[in-house]
Amino acid sequence: MIIRTSIAAGLAAILLSSAALANSTATTPTAKAKPTEQSQKLADRCASLEAQFDQAITSHGNATKAATAKSLRSKGGSLCSANQQASGIKHLQQALKDLGVKPNA
């Protein structure tokens, strides 16, 4: 009777450890996900707006809201880099508007 109990306990331990091992390896990502088409479009939009601002600030640097625009540009660039492109785009568009420049489509 003792032998049956210890064999059953041993089998249960093996099954549980195998299940735990399988579960831990199944949830571990093995490769970094590739950017989706949508996220790439947003990243491209960020880059385009950043470049547009960098050009516009040279000729509109004396605008009344130039300081605010520079701050928005900085925040927008940081958000875009932090994979928060939608928020970054909004900041960059507002930065351009503060300079009196219409953001390119």
FENJOJO-V966288 format. One record per pair of residues at least 4 apart in sequence whose C-alpha atoms are under 6 Angstrom apart, sorted by the first residue. I is the first residue (numbers start at 1). J is the second residue. Records with the same first field share a line. If there is no record, write none. Layout:
BEGIN
I=J / J
END
This chain:
BEGIN
42=85
46=89
53=57
56=60
57=61
61=66
63=99
65=98
69=95 / 98
72=76 / 91 / 95
73=92 / 95
76=88 / 91 / 92
79=84 / 88
80=84 / 85 / 88
85=89
93=103
96=101
97=101
END
